[in-house]
Amino acid sequence: STPGAFVVGLSGGLDSSVLLHALASLPAARDRGLRAVHVHHGLHADADDWQARCERLCASLDVPLRSIRVCVEPAGDGPEAAARRARHAALASALDRGDILALAHHRDDQAETFLMRALRASGPDGLRAMRDWRAFGHGWLWRPLLATPRARLAHYAGAHRLEWVEDPSNVDTRFDRNFLRARVLPLLRERWPHADAALARSAQLCADAADLLAHDDDALLRAARTVEGDLDAATLREATPARRARVLRLWVAGLGLAPLPAQGVRAVEAMLAGLRDDAGARFDWHGATIRAWRGRLHGGRVLRPLGASLDLAWNGLTPLALPDGGRLEVSPAVALPPGTRVRARAGGERIRLPGRERTHSLKHALQSAGVPPWLREQLPLLVDGGDVLAAGDRVVGARLDALLRAAGTTLQWTPPPGA
């Protein structure tokens, strides 16, 4: 296949200007379709001028430039993190399949990142700091300057008479990274001139350790994960607490949920110790939840309940979208009893099962059918007057079962995303 192009993330500052100039001098880079992308945050009065500077640099080097304007939405983790998220999303959108996004992070940046994460009490995964190569968007992210000190970039810029912009926010020591850059690292260098190199080396050693740990993490996760994507509690109990914590976080990340906090790990340890192994054993955080049930852990999003007021007519001839994001369908379509309505469970319902003369508690029928509690809470009931026809597609009553069998069709309930 044709290799992707090099796409330089160009802020207009010294570092990215040097990287673009250096790659533009390489025929191999140009042959692959070298281009640049600039993200206009609109956060500073000079942002338009910075974009114009990037345009002039690219024109002088005969490198195509694409500028992307973004809107930075403030969030609880601060303006720096919000701007970074917006920037990364914009850069990812600029990549075609197989392209290589080249960013100008250097050794001093790596040292700062290591210190920042150490001060947040990060483990090896966090202290590995930035990687020089990883998958990103439709292509790859490459940091070719991670082993290069910033002083060497400044020397290159002077030797080639490059011009660049200076973002005044980079010297605002109210921001943690700037405080480290302006106040802490210079003090460290006074005593330890090679502090940057040592911190960057420590980051690499942590990366090596994290890779070794990740291999065994993956093996345990594969062994513990059930077909449904839950975790088998017995398999987890065989591991050490430290390994369990890593695997739990890896599993949670794979589910697309917010990072699991330390109190979440402790809550799961209590579940695994058998203190609580019922429908009430759960831990919620940032819209996510972990529950223990019948020897396994289930992770997902905290779902909006169907609501006691749910009351929809449904004839079965077209699919029915439910307010929680779930869906009911009869496939192939067939008409349901004329009075069929869809409601939420209220408790105390009874249903007559196929082959039975008497009605049974719906709660007990769901338990006997092995329906997990997180699905029971979302189950839509099909009712006709006082007659419960079905609870989703997990328990189907005798009357509806006979109708579906005669028509050669099935009732299908799709739970809401994240259930």
MARFI-614536 format. One record per atom (N, C-alpha, C, O): x, y, z. Coordinates in steps of 0.05 Angstrom, whole numbers, plus 5000, padded with zeros to 4 digits. Layout:
BEGIN
XYZ...
This chain:
BEGIN
501749765000500050005000501750255000504050245009500750474990502250724989502550835017500650865032505050915025505451025051504151295054503851435035503251355079501851605084503751845083506151805083502552075083504152325083505052405110503952315130507152565112507952695137506352945140506253115122504952975163503353215169504453335194504253225216505553575192506853705214504753875229503454045217504553835255502854005272504354265277506354265291503454485264504954735264503554945281501355045273504655015303503555235320504655505312503355715317506955505299508355755292510555815312512056005308510755665334512855705353515455585344515655475322517555625360520255545352520355245345521355165324519255075363519654785361518454675335519754545319515854745330514554635306515654765281515654635259516555015282517755145258520355005250520854955227521954925270524354775265523754505253525054415234521754365264521054105254520154115225520953955209518454305219517554335191519854395172520054275151521554585181523854655164525654415159526554375136526154265180527954035177526753815159528153705142524153765162522953565144522753665116523053505097522253925112522054035085524754015070524754025046526953985085529553965072530153675064532153625051528353485071528753205064527053135040524653135041528353065017526852984993524852754999522752744987525752565016524052335021521352415034519252305029521552615052519152715065517252855044514852815045518453015027516853155007515652954987513352994978517152744981516052544962513552404973511852314958513252395000510952275012508652465016506552395027508952715006506752905007506753065033504653085046509053185040509253345064507253575064507053725045505853605087504053835090503953905119504953765136502654135126502554225153499654285161497954335143499054285186496354355196496754535221498354475238495254755221495354945243492554955256490554975243492554935283490054955298489755235310491455315326487655365302487055635311485155615334482755565331486155665359484455625383482655865388480555845400483556105378481956345383482056435412480356585421484056345427484156415455485856655461485856765483487256755441489056985445488557195423487857125401488957445430488457665411490257645387489457745365492557525389494357505367494057245351495757185333491957095356491656835343491556855312492656685298490257065302490157105273492957155262493657055240494557305277497357365268498957115268500657075250498556935288500056685289499456515265501156395253496856515257496156365233497456485209498456335191497556745207498756875184501756805183502856765161503056795206505956725207506356445196508256385181504556265204504755985194504355975164505755825150502556135154502056145125504556245110505256145089505856445121508256555108510556345109511956315089510856215131512956005133512455785113514355705098510055685112509455465093509755555064510655405047508955805058509255905031512255925023512955855001513956005043516756025037518055755033520055725018516855545045517955275042516555115021517254885016514455235009512855094989511554845000511754624989510354875024509054655038506054725041505554945053504254565033501354625036500654645066501654495082498954835073498054875100495054875102493654995085493954735122491154745128490754855156491954755175489155055159488555175185485755085194483855095178485555005219482954905230482355075254483855095273479955195254479055355277477455165296475755005287478055185321476655025341475455205362476255425367473355095375472055225398472855075423472154845426474255205441475155065466472955085487472355305496471854855493469754845514470954795541472254595545470654985560471854955586470654705600468354645597472354575616471554335630472754345658474254525665472054145674472954135702475954105705477054175726477354005684480153955687481854185678484354155675480654425673482254665668482454735638481954565621483254985633483455085605485654945589485254905565487854865602490054735587489054465575489454405552487654315592486654055583484554085562484453925543482754285565480654325546481854405518480954305498483854575519485154655493486554415481486454385456487754255497489154015486487253825473487753715452484953775486482953595474481953705447481753555428481353965446480454085421482554065400481954005376485054115407487254105388487653815378487953785353487653625395488053345387485853255368486353115348483353335374481053255356481453385329480953255308482353635328482753775302485053635287484753595262487253575300489453445287488753175276489553095254487153025292486352755282484552785257484752615239482952995256481153035233482653105208481653075186485153185211486753275188488253045175489553075155488152805187489652575177487952405158485652345164489152335136488052125119489151855128490951845144487951645119488751375128491751335123492751365100493251255144496051195141497951435144500351405144496751685146498451915149499951915176499151785195502152055177503852075201503852365211504952535198502552405234502552675246505252705261505752565280506852905253509452955266509153195285508453415276509653155311509553365331512353415342514053245342512753665351515453765357516153745387517853895396514953575402515653545430518553455432519453275417520053575450522953525453523653415481521853365497526253395486527053265511526153435536525453315556526253695533525453865556522453825562521653815585520853795540517953735544517553475558515853445576519153275551518953015563519553025593518252905609521653185600522453215628520153345644519553265666518953555632516753695645514353505650513153505671513753345629511453165631511952955653510152885668514452855654515052655675514652775703513452655720515653025707515353155733512353205739511453165762510853305719508053355723506553105733504953115751507152885720505752635727506752515753505152395767509252555759510252465785508852615808508252495828508452875804507153035824504152965827502853045846503052825807500352725809500252435819498152305819502552335828502752065839502151845819500751655825503051885794502551695773504351445777506451465789503351215767504950975766506550965740506751155726507650725734509350695710507850775684509150885666505250725682503850795658503751095653504051185630503451245675503451535672506251655670506751835654508151535685510951645685512451575659514551695654511251405642512551355617512551605599513951625579510851795608510552055594509852015565508251845558511152165547510352165519511751945504514151895508510251815485511451605468512351735442511051925432514451635430515351755405513751655381513951775359512151445385510651335363508251185373508451025391505851245362503451105370501251145349501451335333499250975350496951005332495451255340495351335364494351395320492951645325491051705302491851715279488451735309486451785288486551575267486451335273486551655241486751465219489551375213490051215195491551485228494251425221495951395246495351235264498151555247500151515268501051795279500851995265501951785303503152025315506151975320506851765331507852165311510752125312511952365325511352595317513652325345515152545358518152495354519452375371519152585332521952525325524052675342526452605341523252875357525153045372525252985401526453135416523952775411523852715439526552685452526852745476528552615438531252585449532952835445535352835453531753045433533253285426532753505447530453575451534853625459534353845478533454095463534154135439531854255476530854495463533054695454532754835435535254695469537454875462538454815434539254995419538454555426539354485399537354585378538154665356534854585385532854695366533254995363533055095341533755125385534255415384536655485367536655675351538755315369541155355353540555315323541455465306538955115317538155055289536555295278537055385256534755405294533055625285534755865279534356005259536755915296538556145292540256105267540656295251541255865264543055805241541555835214542755915194538955785214537355795189535656045188533956075171536156225207534756485208531756455206530356605192530756275222527856235223526456445240527656545259524056515234522456685251520156515263519156325250519456585287517256435300515756615319516656835325513456515328511756675346512256585375512956355380511956765394512156695422509356735435508256955434508256515445505656525459506156635487507456495503505056875494505556985521504556805543505456825566502556635537501456465558503556255567503256135588505656215551507656015558509356105581510855935593509256365588510856455611509056525635510056625655506556455633504656505655504856285675503956055671506156335698506756125717504356045734504655885753502056155728499556045740498955765730497655605744499955705706499655435695501855255705504255335706501155015713503054835726505554775709507754795718505054715684507354655666509254885664511654855665508155125661509855365658511455415684513755495683510155355707511555395733513955205734516155285742513554955725515854765725517954865705520354845712517154955682519055035661520655285670523055295666519255485683520555735689521955745716523955885719520955585735521955615762523355365773525455375785522155125767523154885780525554765764527654715776525154725738527354595723529954765722532054645724529755025719532255185720533755145747536255125747532255125769533555075795534754795796536954765807533454595785534554325784537154325767539054185775537154465745539454465728541854605741544154535734541354785759543654905774545254705789547754715790543854515801545154305816545854065800547953935803544053995782544353755765544053845735541853845724546253915722546154025695544753835675543653925655544853575681543653385662540853295672540053065666539553465687536953385698534953305677533553105680534853465655532853395633533353115622531452965618535953055616536552795605535952575625534952365617536452625651535852415671532852365673532052135675531252585674528452545676527252415651525452245653528252485628527252355603528052065603526551895593530452005613531251725615529451565634528751335628528851685656526951555675524251505662523051295667523351695646520851645631521051405613519151245611523351375600523751145582523850885598522750685589525150885621525250645637522450565647521750335648520850775654518050715662516450605638514750435642517050705614515650595591516350305587514650145580518950235591519749955588518249785609517349565603518149885634516749735655513849705649512649495653512549925640509749915634509149715612507049575613510949695592510449505570510549215581509049045572512449165599512648895611510148835627509048615625509249025643506748985659504348945640502648775646504249095619501949085601501648805588499348715584503848665583503648405571502148215589500448065580502848215615501448035634498648135640496747985645498248405639495548515643493648405621491448315627494648415596492948325574492348025577490047945571494247865586493747585589491647525610489847365606491747665633489747625654487047725645484947605651486947955631484348055621483047865602480647815604484647745584483447545566482447305581480347195574483847225602482946985617480447045633478846865637480147285643477947355661475447445646473247425657475747545622473447655608471647445598472447245585469047475603467047285593466147355565466947565554464547185553463647235526462047495524462147635504460647565546459047805547460648055552459648275550463248025558464948255563465148315593466448515600463948155610464248185639466848065648468347945632467448085674469847965686469047745705467247785722470447515704469947295722471347345748473847375749469847365770470947435796472947235806475047305817472446975802474246765811477046795798479046755812477146855773479646885759481147125770483647115773479747345775481047585786482147535813484347635820480747375830481647325857484347185858485747205878485047045837487546895836489947085832492247005837489447335824491647525819492247685844490647685863494447825844495147995866493448255865492448325843493048395887491548645886492648845867491048975853495248865865496449065846495748985817495149165801495948735811495248645783492348685778491548775756490648625798487748665794487148955788485549015770488449135802487849425798488549505770487149655757490849405760491649475732489649355712488949495692488849105716487048985697484249115698482949145677483349185722480849325724480849585708479049645693483049735710483249995696483449945666482350095650484849735658485049665629482249585618481549675596480849425633478149345625476249575623474849605603476349755643474649995643475250175619473450275606477850205613478550365589477550245564476650385546477649975562476649845538473649865534472649845512472249915556469349955555468650245547466250315543470650415544470250695537469150865560467851065555469650775585468650915608470851105620473151075612470051285637471951465650473851305667473151085676476351395670478351245685477351175713476051335726477950935722476950835748478650955770481050925770477451105789478951225811479751025832478850795831481551105850482550925870480350815888480450575895478350985894476150875911474550665896473250495909474550675870473150475854474650205856473349995858477250215855478849965859478249845886477949605888478250015907477649915934474849795935474449595949472849925922470149815922470049545909468649365918471449505887471449245873472849035891472048805891475049115904476348925923474348825943474348585950472649005954470548915973468648725961467748535973467848785936466048605922467248325919466048125923469848325911471148065906471647915932471847665931471848055954472247925980469647795989469647656010467447835974464947695981463347846001461447736013464048106007462448256026459648296016457748286031459448345990456848385977456948265949458648345934455248085943455147965917452247935908451247715903450848165907448048165899447548405882449448545873445048455876444348675857445148945868445249135853445548965895446249225906449149285907449949505914450949095900453749135901454649285875454849165854455149545878455849705855457549945863457550025886459050045844460550295848460050475823460450385801459250715828458650905807460751135807461551225828461451225783463251455781462951575753462851435733462751845751462751985726461051855705461851825682458551785712456751665693457251375686455851265669459051245700459650965696459050805721458750915742458850545718458250375740459550095737459849995715460349975760461149695761459349555781458849665803458349325774456549165791457748885794458848775775457248765817457948485822455348325822453348405834455348105807452947935806453747655797455047615776452947465813453347175806456147115797456646985777458147205813460847135808462247285785464247195776461047505777462347665756461947955760460148045775463648115747463448405748462448505721463348415700460548695722459548815698460049115698459649245719461149215677461649505674460049625652459549495631459049865656457550005635456950285644457950385664455250415629454350685635451950685653450350505652451850885670449350915686447151005667447351215655445150845665443050895645440651045656439951025680439551195638437051345646434851135648434350985629433351125670431250925673428950985653428651205643427450775647425250805629423151005639421951155624422851015666420951215677418251095681417150965664417151145705414451035711412251135693410251005690412751365680410651485663410551365635408751425619412451185629412451065602409850915597409050745612408550985575406150855567405650905537404551105529406650715520406550745491404850525478405050295486403150605460401750405443403750295423405350435412403550025417405349905397403949675384402849495397403849685357402549465343404449255332403549055321407149305335409049105327409749115298411648975289408349275282408849275253411349445245412449405224412149625263414549785258416149785284415049765306418849805283420449805307419650045325418750245316420050005351419450215371421950295385423250135398422650555382424950675397424050745425421950875428425550665445424850725473426350965483428551025472425351105502426651355512429351315524430851515526430151075532432751035544434850965523437150915529434050955497435850885476435650595467436850505448433950435481433350165473431450155450430550355439430749905441429049875418427549605419428649405427425049605411423449365408422749315379422249505364422749065371422149005343421048725342421848545356419148675324418148415317419148355289418548495270420748135286422048085261421747785254422547605269420547725230419147915212416648035226415547915245415848265217413748415230411048265229410348135210409648275252406948165253405348335273406548445291402748355269401148515286400848395314400348155316401248545334400848465362397948495370396448625355397148385392394348425401393648725401395348895409391248805393390549085388391049265413391549505409390749165437391049335460393849345472394249445494395849245457398549225468399749505473399649685457400849535497402249785505404949705517405349485526406749905517409449855528409750035552409450285551410449915575410750065600413249975614414449775607413950125635416250055652415149865674412849865681417049715686416249545709415649715733416949915738413549635747412849775771413249605796413349705818413549345792413849165814411249015820409149125818411548765827409148605834407748475810405748345814408848515785407448395762407648095762409447975774405647975749405647675746405247615716404047775701406247375709406147305680405647005679406646845695404046915659403646625654405546535633405546635610407346355640409446255622408346035604406445905611409645995581408745775563408745505577410645435592406645355574406345085586405545085615405444875627404945325626404045335653401145425655400145575638399845325676396945395680396645645696394945815692398445675716398245905734400246125727402146085712399746355738401646575734403846555755403546435776406146685748408446685765409346975769408747145753410747015791411947285796413947345773415747185767413647585761415447655739418347685750420247615737418547785775421147815787422647545788424947525781421147335797422347065800422846955772424846805768421147005753421546905726424147025714425646885700424647285719427047405708429547295722431547255709429347245748431547125762432146845751434446775747430046695747430346415737431546415709433046235701430946625694431946645666434746755666435946775644435846825689438646915690439047195679441147265670436947365680437147635670438547805691437547825713440847925684442348085704440748325713438948425699441248415737439648635749439848895733437949045731442248945720442449195704440749195679440049405669440048955670438148935647435248935657433449045643434748815680432048815690430949095694428649155689432749275702431949555707431049695682429549885683432049595659431449735633429249585617428449685596428349355627426549195611423849335607422549405626423049355582420349465576418349235578418849015568416049285590413949085591411949125568411149345563411148905555408948915536406448815551406448585562404448975553402048905568399548945551399549115532397548795557394948825544392848825566392048615576392049065574390249085597391849005622393949125627390948815637392348715661394148485655395348365673394348405629395848165622398648235613399048385594400748145627403548185618404247995596404247745600404748105572405347935549408347855549408947625542410048035557412947975556414448195571413548415575416848115581418848305592421148315573422948145573421148525555423048535534422848275518420648185512425148165510425047895497426147685516426647455508426547755542427847575560425847375573426547145577423447465577421247285587418847355571417747575572417847155555415547195538413247015549413646775552410947135554408646995565407446805545407946815521405746625555404546415539402946525515403146425493401346725521399546835500401146945476400646885453403247115482404747235461406547025448407047035424407546835463409246635453407746465432408946405411405246405437403646255417403246415392403346305370402746675395402246845371404846855354404646825329407146895367409646915352410346655338411246655315409946435352410546175340408746115316409746015296406246185318404446135296405146295272404846215249406246545276407046715254409846665245410746775225411346495259414146445252415946685255417646735238415546845276417047085280418047105309417346935326419647305315420747335342420647625352420647815336420447645377420547905390423447965397424847795408424448205390427248275395427448535411426248735403428848525434429348775449432348835449433948665457433049065440435749155440436149345464434949555464437849265483438149445506439449705498440649725476439249915515440550165509443550145507444649965521444950305492447850285490449150315518448350495533451150145523452450155549451249985570452249975593449049845564447749675584449449425589448649255605
